Amino acid sequence: MVKFFRVLSLWLFWPGVVLVVWGELTPQLPQLGGILGWDKADHFIAFFGLAGMATMVSGLRPRLVPAVLGVVLLSGALEILQAFTGRDAEILDFVANSLGACAGTLAGMAFLLILREGALVGRPSPD
């Protein structure tokens, strides 16, 4: 079961990165109002997803730290690049991105631990 979610996360991670980069660097996004009507929630959710998938792919290994750090650095680079695309680079967007990445990492770690312990998959009784 863990392998399925890891492969799924790997396949979805890169299209997710492309979608987030497009959303961050597009000069004029369609005015959809954002989720909950607040753009910081959109930033949080986008990087929650990327970090969660990076966590699933990396697993509970030492390479998880550089993977999540890469997601946070990507968010910072995208905020800086927004200044060159006619958008406003905001420090609060970076904060929302970073908080989303931290929360996504914790959620991914919890999910991996639950899967590893078999809490989501019934174990045969020891009888």
MOPAC internal coordinates of N, CA, C and O (Angstrom, degrees):
PM7 1SCF
backbone

  N    0.0000 0     0.00 0     0.00 0    0    0    0
  C    1.4485 1     0.00 0     0.00 0    1    0    0
  C    1.5348 1   111.01 1     0.00 0    2    1    0
  O    1.2310 1   120.52 1   139.64 1    3    2    1
  N    1.3429 1   116.60 1   -40.36 1    3    2    1
  C    1.4593 1   120.37 1   179.34 1    5    3    2
  C    1.5233 1   109.76 1   -62.66 1    6    5    3
  O    1.2310 1   120.54 1   138.06 1    7    6    5
  N    1.3257 1   116.57 1   -41.94 1    7    6    5
  C    1.4593 1   120.54 1  -178.77 1    9    7    6
  C    1.5281 1   110.85 1   -60.67 1   10    9    7
  O    1.2310 1   120.04 1   138.83 1   11   10    9
  N    1.3256 1   117.53 1   -41.17 1   11   10    9
  C    1.4664 1   121.19 1   178.57 1   13   11   10
  C    1.5172 1   110.69 1   -57.61 1   14   13   11
  O    1.2310 1   119.98 1   131.11 1   15   14   13
  N    1.3303 1   117.64 1   -48.89 1   15   14   13
  C    1.4619 1   121.06 1  -177.96 1   17   15   14
  C    1.5265 1   111.80 1   -68.74 1   18   17   15
  O    1.2310 1   120.09 1   147.73 1   19   18   17
  N    1.3271 1   117.43 1   -32.27 1   19   18   17
  C    1.4627 1   120.07 1   177.32 1   21   19   18
  C    1.5284 1   110.53 1   -67.47 1   22   21   19
  O    1.2310 1   120.33 1   134.81 1   23   22   21
  N    1.3280 1   116.98 1   -45.19 1   23   22   21
  C    1.4656 1   120.41 1   179.12 1   25   23   22
  C    1.5273 1   110.13 1   -65.54 1   26   25   23
  O    1.2310 1   120.06 1   136.63 1   27   26   25
  N    1.3113 1   117.49 1   -43.37 1   27   26   25
  C    1.4621 1   121.41 1   177.30 1   29   27   26
  C    1.5266 1   110.80 1   -58.50 1   30   29   27
  O    1.2310 1   120.34 1   135.22 1   31   30   29
  N    1.3241 1   116.96 1   -44.78 1   31   30   29
  C    1.4626 1   120.97 1   178.72 1   33   31   30
  C    1.5189 1   111.48 1   -63.33 1   34   33   31
  O    1.2310 1   120.42 1   140.54 1   35   34   33
  N    1.3172 1   116.80 1   -39.46 1   35   34   33
  C    1.4657 1   120.06 1   178.70 1   37   35   34
  C    1.5246 1   110.78 1   -63.27 1   38   37   35
  O    1.2310 1   120.50 1   136.64 1   39   38   37
  N    1.3139 1   116.65 1   -43.36 1   39   38   37
  C    1.4586 1   120.48 1  -179.73 1   41   39   38
  C    1.5283 1   112.61 1   -68.97 1   42   41   39
  O    1.2310 1   119.98 1   149.07 1   43   42   41
  N    1.3098 1   117.65 1   -30.93 1   43   42   41
  C    1.4652 1   120.89 1  -178.45 1   45   43   42
  C    1.5225 1   113.52 1   -90.16 1   46   45   43
  O    1.2310 1   119.96 1   161.72 1   47   46   45
  N    1.3359 1   117.68 1   -18.28 1   47   46   45
  C    1.4612 1   120.58 1  -175.43 1   49   47   46
  C    1.5234 1   111.85 1   -61.47 1   50   49   47
  O    1.2310 1   120.34 1   126.98 1   51   50   49
  N    1.3270 1   116.95 1   -53.02 1   51   50   49
  C    1.4666 1   119.15 1  -174.94 1   53   51   50
  C    1.5292 1   113.40 1   -67.07 1   54   53   51
  O    1.2310 1   118.48 1   138.50 1   55   54   53
  N    1.3286 1   120.50 1   -41.50 1   55   54   53
  C    1.4751 1   117.88 1   171.82 1   57   55   54
  C    1.5324 1   111.50 1   -61.09 1   58   57   55
  O    1.2310 1   120.53 1   146.46 1   59   58   57
  N    1.3336 1   116.60 1   -33.54 1   59   58   57
  C    1.4677 1   119.90 1   175.98 1   61   59   58
  C    1.5124 1   111.83 1   -63.74 1   62   61   59
  O    1.2310 1   120.69 1   138.46 1   63   62   61
  N    1.3333 1   116.29 1   -41.54 1   63   62   61
  C    1.4739 1   120.36 1   177.69 1   65   63   62
  C    1.5293 1   109.76 1   -61.86 1   66   65   63
  O    1.2310 1   120.53 1   135.09 1   67   66   65
  N    1.3240 1   116.59 1   -44.91 1   67   66   65
  C    1.4704 1   120.29 1   179.68 1   69   67   66
  C    1.5241 1   110.41 1   -60.64 1   70   69   67
  O    1.2310 1   120.02 1   135.75 1   71   70   69
  N    1.3135 1   117.57 1   -44.25 1   71   70   69
  C    1.4591 1   121.28 1  -179.94 1   73   71   70
  C    1.5301 1   111.55 1   -63.68 1   74   73   71
  O    1.2310 1   120.17 1   136.97 1   75   74   73
  N    1.3187 1   117.28 1   -43.03 1   75   74   73
  C    1.4651 1   120.79 1   179.91 1   77   75   74
  C    1.5311 1   110.50 1   -66.51 1   78   77   75
  O    1.2310 1   120.14 1   136.22 1   79   78   77
  N    1.3367 1   117.35 1   -43.78 1   79   78   77
  C    1.4687 1   120.48 1   178.69 1   81   79   78
  C    1.5224 1   109.72 1   -61.22 1   82   81   79
  O    1.2310 1   120.19 1   135.30 1   83   82   81
  N    1.3280 1   117.24 1   -44.70 1   83   82   81
  C    1.4672 1   120.42 1   177.92 1   85   83   82
  C    1.5285 1   110.46 1   -59.33 1   86   85   83
  O    1.2310 1   120.70 1   134.01 1   87   86   85
  N    1.3256 1   116.27 1   -45.99 1   87   86   85
  C    1.4613 1   119.80 1  -178.80 1   89   87   86
  C    1.5144 1   113.20 1   -65.07 1   90   89   87
  O    1.2310 1   120.55 1   145.06 1   91   90   89
  N    1.3148 1   116.55 1   -34.94 1   91   90   89
  C    1.4674 1   120.23 1  -178.99 1   93   91   90
  C    1.5251 1   112.50 1   -77.12 1   94   93   91
  O    1.2310 1   120.05 1   148.24 1   95   94   93
  N    1.3372 1   117.51 1   -31.76 1   95   94   93
  C    1.4665 1   119.81 1  -172.49 1   97   95   94
  C    1.5198 1   114.67 1  -105.18 1   98   97   95
  O    1.2310 1   119.41 1   174.29 1   99   98   97
  N    1.3187 1   118.73 1    -5.71 1   99   98   97
  C    1.4605 1   120.66 1   177.43 1  101   99   98
  C    1.5276 1   108.77 1   -67.65 1  102  101   99
  O    1.2310 1   120.07 1   -53.13 1  103  102  101
  N    1.3358 1   117.46 1   126.87 1  103  102  101
  C    1.4665 1   119.15 1  -175.81 1  105  103  102
  C    1.5274 1   114.13 1   -58.17 1  106  105  103
  O    1.2310 1   119.40 1   133.07 1  107  106  105
  N    1.2972 1   118.76 1   -46.93 1  107  106  105
  C    1.4597 1   121.36 1  -179.99 1  109  107  106
  C    1.5174 1   109.22 1  -129.93 1  110  109  107
  O    1.2310 1   120.95 1   -78.62 1  111  110  109
  N    1.3128 1   115.79 1   101.38 1  111  110  109
  C    1.4614 1   119.76 1   176.35 1  113  111  110
  C    1.5114 1   110.10 1   -75.27 1  114  113  111
  O    1.2310 1   119.98 1   -28.56 1  115  114  113
  N    1.3252 1   117.65 1   151.44 1  115  114  113
  C    1.4622 1   119.20 1   173.76 1  117  115  114
  C    1.5224 1   109.28 1   -59.84 1  118  117  115
  O    1.2310 1   120.65 1   -40.80 1  119  118  117
  N    1.3004 1   116.36 1   139.20 1  119  118  117
  C    1.4609 1   120.58 1  -179.30 1  121  119  118
  C    1.5258 1   110.32 1   -78.98 1  122  121  119
  O    1.2310 1   121.53 1   -89.32 1  123  122  121
  N    1.3138 1   114.69 1    90.68 1  123  122  121
  C    1.4630 1   120.58 1  -179.60 1  125  123  122
  C    1.5233 1   111.36 1   -97.34 1  126  125  123
  O    1.2310 1   120.57 1   175.24 1  127  126  125
  N    1.3295 1   116.51 1    -4.76 1  127  126  125
  C    1.4540 1   119.46 1  -179.45 1  129  127  126
  C    1.5159 1   112.51 1    85.83 1  130  129  127
  O    1.2310 1   119.80 1   166.86 1  131  130  129
  N    1.3044 1   117.99 1   -13.14 1  131  130  129
  C    1.4569 1   120.63 1  -179.44 1  133  131  130
  C    1.5093 1   111.53 1    70.69 1  134  133  131
  O    1.2310 1   121.29 1   -15.60 1  135  134  133
  N    1.3063 1   115.14 1   164.40 1  135  134  133
  C    1.4515 1   120.27 1   175.86 1  137  135  134
  C    1.5149 1   107.07 1   -71.14 1  138  137  135
  O    1.2310 1   120.04 1   -48.28 1  139  138  137
  N    1.3044 1   117.53 1   131.72 1  139  138  137
  C    1.4564 1   123.86 1  -178.41 1  141  139  138
  C    1.5237 1   112.17 1    64.33 1  142  141  139
  O    1.2310 1   119.67 1  -170.95 1  143  142  141
  N    1.3408 1   118.23 1     9.05 1  143  142  141
  C    1.4560 1   121.17 1   178.13 1  145  143  142
  C    1.5180 1   113.80 1    71.17 1  146  145  143
  O    1.2310 1   119.97 1  -160.85 1  147  146  145
  N    1.3269 1   117.67 1    19.15 1  147  146  145
  C    1.4627 1   121.12 1  -176.77 1  149  147  146
  C    1.5119 1   108.11 1  -137.92 1  150  149  147
  O    1.2310 1   120.07 1   -59.46 1  151  150  149
  N    1.3297 1   117.48 1   120.54 1  151  150  149
  C    1.4674 1   119.74 1  -174.22 1  153  151  150
  C    1.5233 1   112.86 1   -67.00 1  154  153  151
  O    1.2310 1   119.61 1   156.39 1  155  154  153
  N    1.3155 1   118.35 1   -23.61 1  155  154  153
  C    1.4758 1   119.90 1   178.14 1  157  155  154
  C    1.5334 1   110.18 1   -65.63 1  158  157  155
  O    1.2310 1   120.31 1   147.71 1  159  158  157
  N    1.3135 1   117.01 1   -32.29 1  159  158  157
  C    1.4720 1   120.59 1   176.31 1  161  159  158
  C    1.5242 1   109.94 1   -65.67 1  162  161  159
  O    1.2310 1   120.21 1   141.85 1  163  162  161
  N    1.3356 1   117.20 1   -38.15 1  163  162  161
  C    1.4667 1   120.53 1   176.92 1  165  163  162
  C    1.5255 1   110.85 1   -62.46 1  166  165  163
  O    1.2310 1   120.91 1   135.97 1  167  166  165
  N    1.3310 1   115.87 1   -44.03 1  167  166  165
  C    1.4691 1   120.36 1   178.47 1  169  167  166
  C    1.5261 1   110.47 1   -62.28 1  170  169  167
  O    1.2310 1   120.41 1   133.43 1  171  170  169
  N    1.3201 1   116.83 1   -46.57 1  171  170  169
  C    1.4641 1   121.62 1  -179.89 1  173  171  170
  C    1.5290 1   110.60 1   -57.86 1  174  173  171
  O    1.2310 1   120.54 1   130.99 1  175  174  173
  N    1.3249 1   116.57 1   -49.01 1  175  174  173
  C    1.4658 1   121.64 1  -176.16 1  177  175  174
  C    1.5275 1   111.21 1   -66.02 1  178  177  175
  O    1.2310 1   119.87 1   139.84 1  179  178  177
  N    1.3367 1   117.86 1   -40.16 1  179  178  177
  C    1.4646 1   120.70 1  -179.48 1  181  179  178
  C    1.5255 1   111.17 1   -61.59 1  182  181  179
  O    1.2310 1   120.46 1   133.35 1  183  182  181
  N    1.3223 1   116.73 1   -46.65 1  183  182  181
  C    1.4615 1   119.07 1  -177.00 1  185  183  182
  C    1.5246 1   112.16 1   -82.28 1  186  185  183
  O    1.2310 1   120.09 1   159.26 1  187  186  185
  N    1.3194 1   117.44 1   -20.74 1  187  186  185
  C    1.4716 1   121.14 1   169.57 1  189  187  186
  C    1.5265 1   108.64 1   -60.67 1  190  189  187
  O    1.2310 1   121.09 1   132.68 1  191  190  189
  N    1.3292 1   115.51 1   -47.32 1  191  190  189
  C    1.4631 1   120.33 1  -179.37 1  193  191  190
  C    1.5150 1   112.60 1   -64.59 1  194  193  191
  O    1.2310 1   120.40 1   134.35 1  195  194  193
  N    1.3416 1   116.83 1   -45.65 1  195  194  193
  C    1.4627 1   119.20 1  -179.45 1  197  195  194
  C    1.5260 1   111.57 1   -63.05 1  198  197  195
  O    1.2310 1   120.42 1   134.85 1  199  198  197
  N    1.3188 1   116.80 1   -45.15 1  199  198  197
  C    1.4714 1   119.63 1  -179.09 1  201  199  198
  C    1.5267 1   111.09 1   -69.08 1  202  201  199
  O    1.2310 1   120.39 1   143.96 1  203  202  201
  N    1.3276 1   116.86 1   -36.04 1  203  202  201
  C    1.4621 1   119.47 1   176.89 1  205  203  202
  C    1.5175 1   111.51 1   -62.52 1  206  205  203
  O    1.2310 1   120.76 1   136.80 1  207  206  205
  N    1.3371 1   116.15 1   -43.20 1  207  206  205
  C    1.4650 1   119.36 1   177.86 1  209  207  206
  C    1.5211 1   111.47 1   -67.98 1  210  209  207
  O    1.2310 1   120.15 1   140.83 1  211  210  209
  N    1.3363 1   117.32 1   -39.17 1  211  210  209
  C    1.4676 1   120.19 1   177.45 1  213  211  210
  C    1.5207 1   110.39 1   -62.14 1  214  213  211
  O    1.2310 1   120.31 1   143.09 1  215  214  213
  N    1.3168 1   117.01 1   -36.91 1  215  214  213
  C    1.4635 1   121.49 1   177.96 1  217  215  214
  C    1.5251 1   110.35 1   -66.22 1  218  217  215
  O    1.2310 1   120.30 1   136.53 1  219  218  217
  N    1.3173 1   117.03 1   -43.47 1  219  218  217
  C    1.4645 1   120.15 1   179.17 1  221  219  218
  C    1.5249 1   110.77 1   -62.29 1  222  221  219
  O    1.2310 1   120.28 1   139.97 1  223  222  221
  N    1.3306 1   117.08 1   -40.03 1  223  222  221
  C    1.4616 1   120.41 1  -179.08 1  225  223  222
  C    1.5304 1   110.79 1   -70.76 1  226  225  223
  O    1.2310 1   120.47 1   135.24 1  227  226  225
  N    1.3211 1   116.70 1   -44.76 1  227  226  225
  C    1.4702 1   121.32 1  -176.77 1  229  227  226
  C    1.5163 1   112.46 1   -72.88 1  230  229  227
  O    1.2310 1   120.81 1   146.20 1  231  230  229
  N    1.3131 1   116.05 1   -33.80 1  231  230  229
  C    1.4542 1   119.98 1  -176.00 1  233  231  230
  C    1.5182 1   111.04 1    76.36 1  234  233  231
  O    1.2310 1   120.91 1     4.54 1  235  234  233
  N    1.3030 1   115.86 1  -175.46 1  235  234  233
  C    1.4625 1   121.43 1  -178.11 1  237  235  234
  C    1.5247 1   108.85 1   -87.91 1  238  237  235
  O    1.2310 1   121.49 1  -113.61 1  239  238  237
  N    1.3126 1   114.76 1    66.39 1  239  238  237
  C    1.4629 1   121.91 1  -176.35 1  241  239  238
  C    1.5233 1   108.72 1  -128.37 1  242  241  239
  O    1.2310 1   119.86 1   -12.94 1  243  242  241
  N    1.3274 1   117.87 1   167.06 1  243  242  241
  C    1.4678 1   120.00 1   178.30 1  245  243  242
  C    1.5287 1   113.94 1   -58.66 1  246  245  243
  O    1.2310 1   119.66 1   154.41 1  247  246  245
  N    1.3257 1   118.26 1   -25.59 1  247  246  245
  C    1.4685 1   120.10 1  -179.59 1  249  247  246
  C    1.5249 1   112.31 1   -71.85 1  250  249  247
  O    1.2310 1   119.79 1   172.55 1  251  250  249
  N    1.3240 1   118.00 1    -7.45 1  251  250  249
  C    1.4595 1   121.03 1   178.09 1  253  251  250
  C    1.5247 1   111.10 1   -64.65 1  254  253  251
  O    1.2310 1   119.94 1   139.90 1  255  254  253
  N    1.3188 1   117.71 1   -40.10 1  255  254  253
  C    1.4680 1   121.21 1  -177.84 1  257  255  254
  C    1.5324 1   111.22 1   -59.65 1  258  257  255
  O    1.2310 1   118.91 1   128.59 1  259  258  257
  N    1.3492 1   119.68 1   -51.41 1  259  258  257
  C    1.4700 1   118.00 1   177.96 1  261  259  258
  C    1.5304 1   113.27 1   -63.80 1  262  261  259
  O    1.2310 1   119.85 1   148.16 1  263  262  261
  N    1.3158 1   117.89 1   -31.84 1  263  262  261
  C    1.4663 1   120.36 1   179.20 1  265  263  262
  C    1.5248 1   110.83 1   -64.59 1  266  265  263
  O    1.2310 1   120.52 1   133.38 1  267  266  265
  N    1.3224 1   116.61 1   -46.62 1  267  266  265
  C    1.4678 1   120.20 1  -179.43 1  269  267  266
  C    1.5265 1   110.21 1   -71.42 1  270  269  267
  O    1.2310 1   120.27 1   142.84 1  271  270  269
  N    1.3208 1   117.09 1   -37.16 1  271  270  269
  C    1.4617 1   120.38 1   175.83 1  273  271  270
  C    1.5266 1   109.81 1   -61.07 1  274  273  271
  O    1.2310 1   120.12 1   142.00 1  275  274  273
  N    1.3236 1   117.38 1   -38.00 1  275  274  273
  C    1.4601 1   121.27 1   175.90 1  277  275  274
  C    1.5194 1   112.33 1   -61.75 1  278  277  275
  O    1.2310 1   120.13 1   141.09 1  279  278  277
  N    1.3330 1   117.35 1   -38.91 1  279  278  277
  C    1.4701 1   121.06 1   177.53 1  281  279  278
  C    1.5254 1   109.88 1   -64.72 1  282  281  279
  O    1.2310 1   120.49 1   136.84 1  283  282  281
  N    1.3348 1   116.67 1   -43.16 1  283  282  281
  C    1.4704 1   120.44 1   179.47 1  285  283  282
  C    1.5317 1   110.22 1   -66.04 1  286  285  283
  O    1.2310 1   120.04 1   137.72 1  287  286  285
  N    1.3239 1   117.53 1   -42.28 1  287  286  285
  C    1.4681 1   120.42 1   178.25 1  289  287  286
  C    1.5257 1   111.47 1   -64.70 1  290  289  287
  O    1.2310 1   120.49 1   143.30 1  291  290  289
  N    1.3328 1   116.67 1   -36.70 1  291  290  289
  C    1.4611 1   120.06 1   175.19 1  293  291  290
  C    1.5275 1   110.19 1   -59.96 1  294  293  291
  O    1.2310 1   120.79 1   137.10 1  295  294  293
  N    1.3228 1   116.09 1   -42.90 1  295  294  293
  C    1.4672 1   119.06 1  -179.08 1  297  295  294
  C    1.5236 1   110.85 1   -63.63 1  298  297  295
  O    1.2310 1   120.11 1   140.69 1  299  298  297
  N    1.3281 1   117.39 1   -39.31 1  299  298  297
  C    1.4605 1   120.39 1   177.85 1  301  299  298
  C    1.5162 1   111.90 1   -66.73 1  302  301  299
  O    1.2310 1   120.63 1   137.30 1  303  302  301
  N    1.3303 1   116.40 1   -42.70 1  303  302  301
  C    1.4640 1   120.33 1   178.92 1  305  303  302
  C    1.5284 1   110.95 1   -63.02 1  306  305  303
  O    1.2310 1   120.37 1   140.56 1  307  306  305
  N    1.3157 1   116.89 1   -39.44 1  307  306  305
  C    1.4656 1   120.17 1   179.45 1  309  307  306
  C    1.5256 1   111.12 1   -66.36 1  310  309  307
  O    1.2310 1   120.34 1   142.26 1  311  310  309
  N    1.3175 1   116.95 1   -37.74 1  311  310  309
  C    1.4692 1   119.35 1   177.40 1  313  311  310
  C    1.5209 1   110.64 1   -64.55 1  314  313  311
  O    1.2310 1   119.86 1   139.85 1  315  314  313
  N    1.3194 1   117.88 1   -40.15 1  315  314  313
  C    1.4656 1   120.86 1   177.97 1  317  315  314
  C    1.5311 1   110.20 1   -66.31 1  318  317  315
  O    1.2310 1   120.51 1   136.26 1  319  318  317
  N    1.3416 1   116.64 1   -43.74 1  319  318  317
  C    1.4660 1   120.53 1  -179.35 1  321  319  318
  C    1.5244 1   112.66 1   -65.40 1  322  321  319
  O    1.2310 1   119.92 1   155.66 1  323  322  321
  N    1.3203 1   117.75 1   -24.34 1  323  322  321
  C    1.4651 1   119.98 1   178.70 1  325  323  322
  C    1.5269 1   111.50 1   -59.67 1  326  325  323
  O    1.2310 1   120.26 1   149.77 1  327  326  325
  N    1.3234 1   117.11 1   -30.23 1  327  326  325
  C    1.4623 1   120.00 1   179.87 1  329  327  326
  C    1.5294 1   111.80 1   -63.16 1  330  329  327
  O    1.2310 1   120.40 1   157.50 1  331  330  329
  N    1.3243 1   116.84 1   -22.50 1  331  330  329
  C    1.4699 1   121.06 1  -179.01 1  333  331  330
  C    1.5243 1   112.63 1   -95.79 1  334  333  331
  O    1.2310 1   119.79 1   179.58 1  335  334  333
  N    1.3188 1   118.00 1    -0.42 1  335  334  333
  C    1.4647 1   120.77 1  -178.43 1  337  335  334
  C    1.5240 1   112.29 1  -113.74 1  338  337  335
  O    1.2310 1   120.58 1  -169.93 1  339  338  337
  N    1.3234 1   116.50 1    10.07 1  339  338  337
  C    1.4595 1   119.81 1  -179.60 1  341  339  338
  C    1.5148 1   113.70 1    86.91 1  342  341  339
  O    1.2310 1   120.23 1  -170.50 1  343  342  341
  N    1.3159 1   117.16 1     9.50 1  343  342  341
  C    1.4652 1   121.51 1   177.90 1  345  343  342
  C    1.5159 1   108.57 1  -106.55 1  346  345  343
  O    1.2310 1   120.75 1   -14.05 1  347  346  345
  N    1.3106 1   116.18 1   165.95 1  347  346  345
  C    1.4539 1   121.29 1   178.13 1  349  347  346
  C    1.5178 1   110.22 1   -91.96 1  350  349  347
  O    1.2310 1   120.88 1   -52.41 1  351  350  349
  N    1.3196 1   115.92 1   127.59 1  351  350  349
  C    1.4563 1   120.98 1   173.50 1  353  351  350
  C    1.5302 1   106.85 1   -84.99 1  354  353  351
  O    1.2310 1   120.24 1   -58.70 1  355  354  353
  N    1.3210 1   117.14 1   121.30 1  355  354  353
  C    1.4595 1   121.14 1  -176.40 1  357  355  354
  C    1.5216 1   110.57 1  -120.99 1  358  357  355
  O    1.2310 1   121.10 1   -45.29 1  359  358  357
  N    1.3016 1   115.51 1   134.71 1  359  358  357
  C    1.4615 1   120.07 1   177.87 1  361  359  358
  C    1.5336 1   110.29 1   -66.32 1  362  361  359
  O    1.2310 1   120.09 1   147.21 1  363  362  361
  N    1.3288 1   117.42 1   -32.79 1  363  362  361
  C    1.4664 1   119.37 1   179.72 1  365  363  362
  C    1.5252 1   111.94 1   -69.23 1  366  365  363
  O    1.2310 1   120.34 1   152.23 1  367  366  365
  N    1.3332 1   116.95 1   -27.77 1  367  366  365
  C    1.4666 1   119.14 1   172.79 1  369  367  366
  C    1.5217 1   109.87 1   -65.77 1  370  369  367
  O    1.2310 1   120.69 1   138.12 1  371  370  369
  N    1.3473 1   116.28 1   -41.88 1  371  370  369
  C    1.4632 1   120.10 1   177.73 1  373  371  370
  C    1.5202 1   110.70 1   -63.36 1  374  373  371
  O    1.2310 1   120.44 1   140.78 1  375  374  373
  N    1.3277 1   116.77 1   -39.22 1  375  374  373
  C    1.4731 1   120.27 1   177.57 1  377  375  374
  C    1.5287 1   109.95 1   -62.68 1  378  377  375
  O    1.2310 1   120.28 1   134.73 1  379  378  377
  N    1.3388 1   117.07 1   -45.27 1  379  378  377
  C    1.4690 1   120.72 1   178.55 1  381  379  378
  C    1.5291 1   110.68 1   -62.93 1  382  381  379
  O    1.2310 1   120.49 1   139.26 1  383  382  381
  N    1.3348 1   116.67 1   -40.74 1  383  382  381
  C    1.4710 1   120.60 1   177.21 1  385  383  382
  C    1.5293 1   110.58 1   -60.53 1  386  385  383
  O    1.2310 1   120.77 1   132.83 1  387  386  385
  N    1.3305 1   116.13 1   -47.17 1  387  386  385
  C    1.4653 1   121.04 1  -177.12 1  389  387  386
  C    1.5248 1   111.62 1   -65.97 1  390  389  387
  O    1.2310 1   120.51 1   137.77 1  391  390  389
  N    1.3301 1   116.63 1   -42.23 1  391  390  389
  C    1.4720 1   119.84 1   177.18 1  393  391  390
  C    1.5255 1   110.58 1   -63.46 1  394  393  391
  O    1.2310 1   120.59 1   139.63 1  395  394  393
  N    1.3280 1   116.48 1   -40.37 1  395  394  393
  C    1.4655 1   120.14 1   176.70 1  397  395  394
  C    1.5202 1   111.68 1   -62.77 1  398  397  395
  O    1.2310 1   120.39 1   138.88 1  399  398  397
  N    1.3434 1   116.85 1   -41.12 1  399  398  397
  C    1.4632 1   120.65 1   178.75 1  401  399  398
  C    1.5264 1   110.98 1   -64.22 1  402  401  399
  O    1.2310 1   120.30 1   138.27 1  403  402  401
  N    1.3302 1   117.04 1   -41.73 1  403  402  401
  C    1.4780 1   119.97 1   178.39 1  405  403  402
  C    1.5269 1   111.05 1   -64.75 1  406  405  403
  O    1.2310 1   120.67 1   135.42 1  407  406  405
  N    1.3255 1   116.33 1   -44.58 1  407  406  405
  C    1.4682 1   120.15 1   179.91 1  409  407  406
  C    1.5259 1   110.90 1   -66.09 1  410  409  407
  O    1.2310 1   120.04 1   140.26 1  411  410  409
  N    1.3316 1   117.52 1   -39.74 1  411  410  409
  C    1.4607 1   121.09 1   177.93 1  413  411  410
  C    1.5149 1   112.02 1   -64.37 1  414  413  411
  O    1.2310 1   120.87 1   142.92 1  415  414  413
  N    1.3194 1   115.95 1   -37.08 1  415  414  413
  C    1.4658 1   120.35 1   177.47 1  417  415  414
  C    1.5223 1   110.07 1   -64.83 1  418  417  415
  O    1.2310 1   120.69 1   133.17 1  419  418  417
  N    1.3198 1   116.29 1   -46.83 1  419  418  417
  C    1.4746 1   119.58 1   179.48 1  421  419  418
  C    1.5244 1   111.57 1   -62.90 1  422  421  419
  O    1.2310 1   120.46 1   139.74 1  423  422  421
  N    1.3357 1   116.73 1   -40.26 1  423  422  421
  C    1.4630 1   120.08 1   178.91 1  425  423  422
  C    1.5317 1   110.45 1   -65.65 1  426  425  423
  O    1.2310 1   120.46 1   137.76 1  427  426  425
  N    1.3312 1   116.73 1   -42.24 1  427  426  425
  C    1.4634 1   120.17 1   177.95 1  429  427  426
  C    1.5180 1   111.90 1   -63.21 1  430  429  427
  O    1.2310 1   120.57 1   138.65 1  431  430  429
  N    1.3430 1   116.52 1   -41.35 1  431  430  429
  C    1.4636 1   120.43 1   178.09 1  433  431  430
  C    1.5291 1   110.80 1   -63.22 1  434  433  431
  O    1.2310 1   121.10 1   136.17 1  435  434  433
  N    1.3322 1   115.50 1   -43.83 1  435  434  433
  C    1.4714 1   119.05 1   178.97 1  437  435  434
  C    1.5218 1   110.84 1   -62.41 1  438  437  435
  O    1.2310 1   120.59 1   137.82 1  439  438  437
  N    1.3213 1   116.48 1   -42.18 1  439  438  437
  C    1.4558 1   120.57 1   179.52 1  441  439  438
  C    1.5271 1   111.16 1   -62.48 1  442  441  439
  O    1.2310 1   120.60 1   136.74 1  443  442  441
  N    1.3400 1   116.46 1   -43.26 1  443  442  441
  C    1.4667 1   119.81 1   177.89 1  445  443  442
  C    1.5253 1   111.45 1   -63.19 1  446  445  443
  O    1.2310 1   120.38 1   138.81 1  447  446  445
  N    1.3144 1   116.87 1   -41.19 1  447  446  445
  C    1.4711 1   119.83 1   179.11 1  449  447  446
  C    1.5250 1   111.38 1   -65.00 1  450  449  447
  O    1.2310 1   120.82 1   139.73 1  451  450  449
  N    1.3245 1   116.04 1   -40.27 1  451  450  449
  C    1.4670 1   119.69 1   179.02 1  453  451  450
  C    1.5251 1   110.07 1   -65.04 1  454  453  451
  O    1.2310 1   120.73 1   136.60 1  455  454  453
  N    1.3373 1   116.20 1   -43.40 1  455  454  453
  C    1.4676 1   119.22 1   178.64 1  457  455  454
  C    1.5219 1   111.15 1   -64.83 1  458  457  455
  O    1.2310 1   120.73 1   139.17 1  459  458  457
  N    1.3150 1   116.21 1   -40.83 1  459  458  457
  C    1.4591 1   119.72 1  -178.32 1  461  459  458
  C    1.5201 1   111.53 1   -66.30 1  462  461  459
  O    1.2310 1   120.41 1   143.73 1  463  462  461
  N    1.3114 1   116.83 1   -36.27 1  463  462  461
  C    1.4609 1   120.64 1   178.80 1  465  463  462
  C    1.5195 1   112.41 1   -78.32 1  466  465  463
  O    1.2310 1   120.34 1   169.74 1  467  466  465
  N    1.3300 1   116.96 1   -10.26 1  467  466  465
  C    1.4561 1   120.75 1   177.45 1  469  467  466
  C    1.5164 1   113.89 1    79.66 1  470  469  467
  O    1.2310 1   120.51 1  -163.09 1  471  470  469
  N    1.3323 1   116.63 1    16.91 1  471  470  469
  C    1.4598 1   119.28 1  -177.64 1  473  471  470
  C    1.5265 1   112.02 1   -67.74 1  474  473  471
  O    1.2310 1   119.96 1   153.30 1  475  474  473
  N    1.3299 1   117.69 1   -26.70 1  475  474  473
  C    1.4631 1   120.54 1   179.34 1  477  475  474
  C    1.5252 1   112.64 1   -91.24 1  478  477  475
  O    1.2310 1   120.86 1   167.24 1  479  478  477
  N    1.3000 1   115.96 1   -12.76 1  479  478  477
  C    1.4600 1   121.35 1  -178.83 1  481  479  478
  C    1.5243 1   107.47 1  -120.00 1  482  481  479
  O    1.2310 1   121.09 1   -52.77 1  483  482  481
  N    1.2982 1   115.51 1   127.23 1  483  482  481
  C    1.4496 1   119.74 1  -178.74 1  485  483  482
  C    1.5137 1   111.67 1   -63.29 1  486  485  483
  O    1.2310 1   120.68 1   -49.26 1  487  486  485
  N    1.3025 1   116.30 1   130.74 1  487  486  485
  C    1.4567 1   121.42 1   175.74 1  489  487  486
  C    1.5171 1   109.08 1   -92.70 1  490  489  487
  O    1.2310 1   120.24 1   -35.35 1  491  490  489
  N    1.3036 1   117.14 1   144.65 1  491  490  489
  C    1.4671 1   118.26 1   176.55 1  493  491  490
  C    1.5220 1   109.68 1   -66.65 1  494  493  491
  O    1.2310 1   121.18 1   -35.05 1  495  494  493
  N    1.2897 1   115.34 1   144.95 1  495  494  493
  C    1.4719 1   118.95 1   179.21 1  497  495  494
  C    1.5327 1   109.73 1   -68.68 1  498  497  495
  O    1.2310 1   120.71 1   -30.25 1  499  498  497
  N    1.3301 1   116.24 1   149.75 1  499  498  497
  C    1.4576 1   119.30 1  -176.10 1  501  499  498
  C    1.5378 1   114.20 1   -74.54 1  502  501  499
  O    1.2310 1   119.39 1  -174.18 1  503  502  501
  N    1.3132 1   118.76 1     5.82 1  503  502  501
  C    1.4721 1   121.76 1  -179.15 1  505  503  502
  C    1.4887 1   112.60 1   -62.18 1  506  505  503
  O    1.2310 1   120.10 1   180.00 1  507  506  505

